Amino acid sequence: MGRVYTVTLNPSLDYTVSVENFRLGYTNRTVSESLTVGGKGINVSTVLKHMGMESTALGFVAGFTGQEAERQLAGRGIKSGLIAVEEGQTRINVKLQSVEGTEINGQGPKIPVEKLAQLMGMLSELTAGDVLFLSGSIPSSLPEDTYLRMMERLAEGVLTVVDVSGQGLVKALPLHPFLIKPNQHELGEIFGVTLTDRLSVIPYAKKLQGMGARNVLVSLAGEGAALLAEDGSVYEASAPEGELVNGVGAGDSMAAGFLAGWLERLDYRHAFYMGLAAGSATAFSEGLASGEKIRALYEKIARWS
């Protein structure tokens, strides 16, 4: 098995607070709070680690908040290839849990051209069989086609997973990513339609395959997921029963679970069920799901599917 890398161009420290009886314009005091490193690629690395798979987190950090992000990554046992930027700070995202999911997201540091070139050089060292996750927003200081440029630098045989929305995803398709993972809303936005159930997403996922994607995994929250695999197989399943605790990171977990499942057996059915299990397990957990919870849900899904 090759090496696995995740890219998070704009990591964050997520400051999540709960406030009882929040009042606008007054001093409010928290009843609970946490400060955790976040970002889509870092979420993927974390879930992979929980499933027993090593990866290296790539991207940019800055300032004392960047140092804390690195410290927390080390605490999770995740190898860091994050590049330090001299000016600015790794962003802090404030999440008001008790106010209908209200968030205030920071901007993050400006990425100098030479630092982007350093990251591009690291990507050039990947070889056939390695896996690269490209996920999350691109900082405003970087070109909109940054992910496309990254894919163009990769050696032949590197498997790419692209989890971005809108035109960023469409532009990546001609380079034949191994896996893309839009949700039904992102898929619908690309084609100007509203998609509400698993069967309705399949024709549009097939269009993305025709545009270059090798495997298309579509998440539909409580409705489950659908997969159009490169070998022509179509899989779809409803989500397992459970109480929704926290949807943050569920999509990242699904992508991580799919990859872990694929690398375990090179079998699409197994990978699909593992992805569905990982996404659901995180949705049923306070944070990103444990490996034990993912495996337990996988057994349940595999039994009744």
Order of alpha helices (4+ residues) and beta strands (2+ residues): beta-beta-beta-alpha-beta-alpha-beta-beta-beta-alpha-beta-alpha-beta-alpha-beta-alpha-alpha-beta-beta-beta-alpha-alpha-alpha
